[in-house]
Amino acid sequence: MKKTVLITGATSGLGLATAHEMARLGYRVIVGGRTERRCERVVDEIRAASGNDAIEAVACPLSSRDYVNRAADVVLDKFDRLDVLINNAATLLQTRRITHDGLEATFMVNYLAPFMLTQRLLDRLTASAPARILNITSRTHQRADRIDFDDLQSRNDYEPFYGAFVRSKLALTMFTYELARRLEGTGVTATCVDPGYFRTALSDSPATPFYVKLLRPLLLSTPEHAAETVVKAADSAEYDGVSGVCIGRDGNVATSEASLDRDAQARLWEASVELAAG
């Protein structure tokens, strides 16, 4: 029986490169993306390139609680097992935007949506154990010194990159560590993956710092190169049973002191449960 992997943000960049490689390895790949049309186009591309017909599309926009819950419902209805969940999708917005259910969009897409999707699919992952949850983080999370629990929605100090974006990656890292502890003994592992700096569509965003745009042409790493780290974390026997760490290209990566604060991790979890419930 083929192992099944769901990859969010799989229609471009790192997610697309990861989907191609997981298909080549023989996985049943669920391509998650913002629209059904984009997902179907990628499904055809991957099938043709890999010779693997077990590629499926699930529209998985992450910009609202309703969308996340609908996507989870589709996955649970269509797929009887889930061996790997890769929370890859992310956004970088120049101005503060509010989703239709009242949440700041960067926080929703980059953090709360992965939290919600993971919770909804957790029973299926557990039933498929051994299973793995991978959250794609970034070393930029180190630029955030803490989570401001009084302003999770960035009402007071919205700054696109060094504010909302890096805080969302810090939150995702903290969530991963708390999740790993809660999953002990289930056969499901949770790890962060830091694929390093590579040429990505996010670096073209108007919200990207100018110096990053200048450096982009000098970056040798491509999405395909970065995807090697993600695929290793998802598939390699080296990571059987490994949980609660951040995996980089050359092994485990140290994350920030703020990300390791267990009290803050637990507090973030409880706050996230409330926000997910609406």
Secondary structure, 3 states (H helix, E strand, C coil): CCCEEEECCCCCHHHHHHHHHHHHCCCEEEEEECCHHHHHHHHHHHHHHHCCCCEEEEECCCCCHHHHHHHHHHHHHHCCCCCEEEECCCCCCCCCCECCCCCEHHHHHHHHHHHHHHHHHHHHHHHCCCEEEEEECCHHHHHCCCCCCCCCCCCCCCCHHHHHHHHHHHHHHHHHHHHHHHCCCCCEEEEEECCCCCCCHHHHCCCCCHHHHHHHHHCCCCHHHHHHHHHHHHHCHHHCCCCCCEEECCEECCCCCHHHCHHHHHHHHHHHHHHHHC
